[in-house]
Amino acid sequence: MNTQEKKLEALLKKAIIYKSMKNVTVYMGPMCAFCDAAKRLLVRNNIPYKEINIALEEDKMDEMLSKSNGKRTIPQIFFDDLHVGGYEELRALEKSGELKDLIK
């Protein structure tokens, strides 16, 4: 197998892993240090995510409140329909090693 074939195989494996991962959604707002920290943590762990800015997108604050049982702080993070919580809960999952298992 040549170098180009090995690169292609690695890309395909990565695509399969990403496709099988849960969809991660981060509800965030402007000038939010915890939001930035959560996004860095997800990037550091190679976890793709969708970012929803509740200050810019109409009705997204209400959507976040509904999905998070009224939690008003940001970020609010979801893996598919599972409400993870905010940055501190996400960080605790990373520290305990549960994050990788939970995202699968």
N, C-alpha and C positions, 0 to 999 in steps of 0.2 A: 504494500500500500504506500503510495507516494505521499508527499507532504500535503498537497492540495486535497487528496482524498481524506487524509486524517483530519484536516481542518473542517471539511464538509461533514464528516461523521460527528465531530465534536459539536458543530453547530446544530445538527439534527438532534443529538441527545439533549442539548440545552433547550431546544424548542419543545421537545416532548416533555421535559421537566416543567417548563413554564406553562404549557397547556394543561398539565395535570394539577397545577397549583390552584388554590382558591383565589377568587377575585378579592383583592384588597382595596378598600376604599378608605380614604382619609378625609374627613370633614375638617377643614381648617379655615383660618382667617388671616388677615394682614398683621404683620409685625408680631408674630407669635413664635417665641423662642422654643416652646415645647413642640409646636407643629414642625418647625425646622429640624429639631432633634429627632422627632419620630421619622421624618422623611430620610434623614441621614442614616438612621438605624436600619430602615428597610433597604436602602441602597447598599449599605455595608453587608447586608445578608442576602444580596441578590434577589430581593423580593420586589417584583413589579407592583405598582399601585396606581390607582386612579385618585386624583386630587380634586376635591370639590371645595371651592372657596365660598363659604356661606355669605360673605359680604358682597360678592359680585353676582352670584347666581340666585335669581328670584325663587322663592319657595324652598330653597335648600335648607334654611335654618329650621323651618317647620318639619321638613323631612328628617333632619338629623334628630330633632327633639322626639319625634315619633319613634324612630328606630332605636334611640338610646334610652327610652323610658324617661324622657324629660331632662336628661343631663345637658346642661347649657355650656359647659366648658369645652374648649377646643385644645387639642384635636380630639375627635371621636373616631375610633378606628374599628373597622369591620372586616372580618374574613368571611366572604359570602354574606350570610345573614347572621353570623355570630358576632355579637358585640364584644370586642376585646376590651374596650375602655379607652383611656388616654395614653399619653406617653409613658407614664410611670408603670402602668400595667404591661405595656408592650416591652419595656425595658426589663421588667421582672421575668417575663416569658423568655427573653433572650438569655438573661443570666442563668436561669434554671435549666436551659437547654430545651425547653418545651416549644419554643417558637418554630423550629424546623419541623417538628412533628405536627404541630397544629396547622401549619400552612399547607401540608400535603393533602 
